[in-house]
Amino acid sequence: MEPLLVYPNPPSEWVSGMLKRAGYPWTGVSDPALAERDEPEDGYAGALISALDDPVAAFAACRTLRKGDSQLQPLLLIVSRACLADLELREDLFDDFVLSDASAEEVEARLTHLFWRTGRGKNLDLIVYGPLALNLETYQAAIQGHPLDLTYMEYELLRFLAAHPGRVFSRETLLSRVWGYEYFGGARTVDVHVRRLRAKLGEEHAHLIDTVRSVGYRFGSVRWLPSGHGPTRP
């Protein structure tokens, strides 16, 4: 993955900690005008700009990065509630923003979404759903930044479910899709692995894998909409 450009430099402990937990490589810049000169060969994955300490300088940094030859995007802005009134006049300078009281998980999720929209970063190698993150390249999983010790099949089951949030799968379908058509184990195999996954996710997050009575299992929640609309996911 290309590095994420971070301004200002050094970033706050909260920002640097979030980037470390998420596994994002990053490069800090003190002078945005020099960012293009030092840009890696494959470019930056995007930019994370904090407007908490000096909003004027942060907006100027956004303008510099957007007006340069590289037209850097995506760009995520971290702002305080006091700056919300100023954002409407500067919408062309950033792709999305988060408030300073957002959780690290929300910042990571917004970055992942921006990478997906623009085809940058490591979106193809990462599944993020709320507090859960799965690295498809390294077979690592974490909940709220804490690594999960999963067996291979536990990881594969969690990966399959998390890749299809809101969808219900029968035990038979999960056996064929996760274990393979040639696996002769019974449906109890799925129940055992789900029980182990819930235990490792912890009591606070065990609900991420929901039991649909007489059908099977679903990852995540679904909010029903009026007739004619499909379900939406958080």
Secondary structure per residue as TSV (DSSP state, phi and psi in degrees):
chain	resnum	aa	ss	phi	psi
A	1	M	-	360.0	140.5
A	2	E	-	-68.4	151.0
A	3	P	-	-70.6	152.2
A	4	L	E	-91.2	132.4
A	5	L	E	-82.5	128.6
A	6	V	E	-122.8	131.2
A	7	Y	E	-134.5	139.0
A	8	P	S	-81.3	175.6
A	9	N	S	-122.1	127.0
A	10	P	S	-78.9	151.6
A	11	P	-	-74.8	168.7
A	12	S	-	-66.2	160.8
A	13	E	H	-61.5	-33.7
A	14	W	H	-64.1	-45.0
A	15	V	H	-68.0	-47.7
A	16	S	H	-64.9	-36.2
A	17	G	H	-65.8	-41.6
A	18	M	H	-62.8	-44.0
A	19	L	H	-64.3	-37.0
A	20	K	H	-66.8	-45.5
A	21	R	H	-64.5	-36.1
A	22	A	H	-77.3	-15.7
A	23	G	T	80.5	21.8
A	24	Y	-	-86.4	122.8
A	25	P	-	-70.4	143.6
A	26	W	E	-147.7	159.0
A	27	T	E	-129.1	121.7
A	28	G	E	-84.9	144.2
A	29	V	-	-130.5	137.1
A	30	S	S	-94.9	-26.7
A	31	D	-	-125.3	102.6
A	32	P	G	-56.8	-25.5
A	33	A	G	-64.9	-23.2
A	34	L	G	-94.1	-3.3
A	35	A	T	-62.2	-40.4
A	36	E	T	-68.5	-36.2
A	37	R	T	-63.0	-37.4
A	38	D	T	-97.0	11.8
A	39	E	-	-64.3	134.7
A	40	P	-	-62.0	162.6
A	41	E	T	-57.3	-39.5
A	42	D	T	-90.5	7.1
A	43	G	-	83.4	178.8
A	44	Y	-	-91.8	150.4
A	45	A	S	-69.7	-26.1
A	46	G	E	162.2	-164.8
A	47	A	E	-138.8	143.9
A	48	L	E	-120.8	113.1
A	49	I	E	-114.4	125.9
A	50	S	E	-98.8	125.1
A	51	A	-	-108.0	24.5
A	52	L	S	-78.3	-44.3
A	53	D	S	-86.0	-37.6
A	54	D	-	-143.6	84.1
A	55	P	H	-58.0	-38.5
A	56	V	H	-62.2	-47.0
A	57	A	H	-65.7	-35.1
A	58	A	H	-66.5	-44.3
A	59	F	H	-65.2	-36.7
A	60	A	H	-64.6	-37.6
A	61	A	H	-64.1	-42.8
A	62	C	H	-58.9	-43.5
A	63	R	H	-65.0	-41.7
A	64	T	H	-63.0	-44.0
A	65	L	H	-69.3	-33.2
A	66	R	H	-79.1	-29.2
A	67	K	H	-91.7	-6.3
A	68	G	S	-73.3	174.6
A	69	D	T	-63.2	-29.7
A	70	S	T	-79.2	-16.4
A	71	Q	-	48.4	55.2
A	72	L	-	-56.1	129.2
A	73	Q	-	-157.1	158.1
A	74	P	-	-76.9	159.6
A	75	L	E	-129.4	120.6
A	76	L	E	-108.6	129.7
A	77	L	E	-109.4	133.3
A	78	I	E	-104.3	120.5
A	79	V	E	-131.4	161.5
A	80	S	-	-89.9	164.8
A	81	R	G	-62.4	-27.6
A	82	A	G	-65.8	-20.5
A	83	C	G	-93.7	-3.8
A	84	L	H	-58.3	-37.7
A	85	A	H	-65.3	-23.4
A	86	D	H	-85.1	-13.4
A	87	L	H	-71.1	-34.0
A	88	E	G	-59.1	-33.5
A	89	L	G	-82.0	-5.4
A	90	R	G	-127.1	24.5
A	91	E	G	-61.4	-24.3
A	92	D	G	-78.4	-4.8
A	93	L	G	-95.3	-9.0
A	94	F	-	-149.0	161.7
A	95	D	S	-97.9	-28.1
A	96	D	E	-161.9	165.0
A	97	F	E	-142.7	158.2
A	98	V	E	-133.2	151.8
A	99	L	E	-82.2	158.1
A	100	S	T	-65.5	-19.2
A	101	D	T	-94.4	10.2
A	102	A	S	-69.7	153.3
A	103	S	-	-76.8	160.1
A	104	A	H	-60.9	-33.7
A	105	E	H	-64.9	-36.8
A	106	E	H	-67.9	-41.5
A	107	V	H	-60.9	-44.9
A	108	E	H	-62.9	-42.4
A	109	A	H	-63.7	-39.2
A	110	R	H	-68.6	-38.3
A	111	L	H	-63.0	-44.2
A	112	T	H	-60.7	-41.7
A	113	H	H	-64.3	-41.5
A	114	L	H	-65.0	-39.9
A	115	F	H	-61.1	-42.0
A	116	W	H	-63.0	-42.2
A	117	R	H	-63.8	-37.0
A	118	T	H	-101.4	-4.1
A	119	G	T	73.5	20.9
A	120	R	-	-105.8	175.7
A	121	G	T	68.8	-153.3
A	122	K	T	-112.3	29.9
A	123	N	G	-59.0	-30.6
A	124	L	G	-71.8	-17.1
A	125	D	G	-108.8	8.4
A	126	L	E	-139.5	134.2
A	127	I	E	-115.5	123.7
A	128	V	E	-123.1	127.7
A	129	Y	E	-139.1	106.2
A	130	G	T	56.1	-123.9
A	131	P	T	-81.1	-6.6
A	132	L	E	-95.0	135.0
A	133	A	E	-132.3	132.6
A	134	L	E	-121.8	123.2
A	135	N	E	-93.8	110.5
A	136	L	T	-74.9	-18.6
A	137	E	T	-83.8	-38.0
A	138	T	T	-104.5	-1.7
A	139	Y	T	58.6	37.6
A	140	Q	E	-106.5	149.1
A	141	A	E	-135.3	145.7
A	142	A	E	-144.9	148.2
A	143	I	E	-122.0	119.3
A	144	Q	T	52.3	38.9
A	145	G	T	83.1	-3.3
A	146	H	E	-99.2	124.6
A	147	P	E	-60.8	144.5
A	148	L	-	-104.1	134.5
A	149	D	-	-92.8	93.7
A	150	L	-	-111.9	146.1
A	151	T	-	-74.2	169.4
A	152	Y	H	-58.2	-46.7
A	153	M	H	-73.5	-31.3
A	154	E	H	-63.2	-43.2
A	155	Y	H	-63.2	-44.8
A	156	E	H	-62.7	-39.8
A	157	L	H	-66.9	-44.7
A	158	L	H	-64.5	-40.9
A	159	R	H	-61.2	-45.2
A	160	F	H	-63.4	-45.7
A	161	L	H	-65.2	-44.0
A	162	A	H	-68.0	-24.6
A	163	A	T	-76.4	-12.0
A	164	H	S	-131.2	59.5
A	165	P	T	-61.8	139.1
A	166	G	T	89.1	-16.2
A	167	R	-	-89.1	142.9
A	168	V	E	-98.9	131.8
A	169	F	E	-123.2	134.3
A	170	S	E	-71.6	163.3
A	171	R	H	-62.4	-38.1
A	172	E	H	-64.3	-40.8
A	173	T	H	-65.7	-41.6
A	174	L	H	-64.3	-38.6
A	175	L	I	-60.3	-44.6
A	176	S	I	-74.3	-35.1
A	177	R	I	-83.8	-30.7
A	178	V	I	-100.4	-47.7
A	179	W	I	-86.4	-26.6
A	180	G	-	106.9	152.0
A	181	Y	T	-63.2	-23.8
A	182	E	T	-89.6	2.2
A	183	Y	-	-81.3	131.9
A	184	F	-	-106.1	10.3
A	185	G	-	-69.2	159.3
A	186	G	-	-87.3	178.1
A	187	A	T	-63.1	-23.5
A	188	R	H	-60.6	-26.6
A	189	T	H	-57.4	-42.9
A	190	V	H	-64.9	-45.0
A	191	D	H	-60.0	-41.9
A	192	V	H	-63.3	-44.4
A	193	H	H	-68.3	-36.8
A	194	V	H	-64.5	-43.1
A	195	R	H	-60.8	-41.6
A	196	R	H	-66.9	-39.5
A	197	L	H	-63.4	-43.9
A	198	R	H	-61.0	-39.9
A	199	A	H	-64.0	-39.4
A	200	K	H	-76.9	-28.9
A	201	L	H	-69.4	-26.0
A	202	G	-	93.3	158.8
A	203	E	T	-58.1	-37.2
A	204	E	T	-66.8	-28.8
A	205	H	T	-118.6	3.8
A	206	A	G	-59.4	-26.9
A	207	H	G	-68.5	-9.7
A	208	L	G	-59.2	-30.0
A	209	I	E	-104.3	108.7
A	210	D	E	-100.5	137.5
A	211	T	E	-87.7	125.6
A	212	V	E	-102.6	108.9
A	213	R	T	-54.8	132.6
A	214	S	T	68.4	6.0
A	215	V	T	-122.0	-66.0
A	216	G	E	168.4	-128.7
A	217	Y	E	-132.7	153.6
A	218	R	E	-138.3	140.1
A	219	F	E	-98.2	131.5
A	220	G	S	81.3	-178.8
A	221	S	-	-113.1	159.6
A	222	V	-	-128.1	131.0
A	223	R	B	-103.1	121.1
A	224	W	-	-75.2	139.3
A	225	L	-	-111.3	166.9
A	226	P	S	-57.6	162.0
A	227	S	T	-53.3	136.2
A	228	G	T	100.4	-6.9
A	229	H	-	-118.6	146.2
A	230	G	-	-82.9	169.7
A	231	P	-	-69.8	153.2
A	232	T	B	-116.3	159.1
A	233	R	-	-121.7	149.6
A	234	P	-	-67.8	360.0
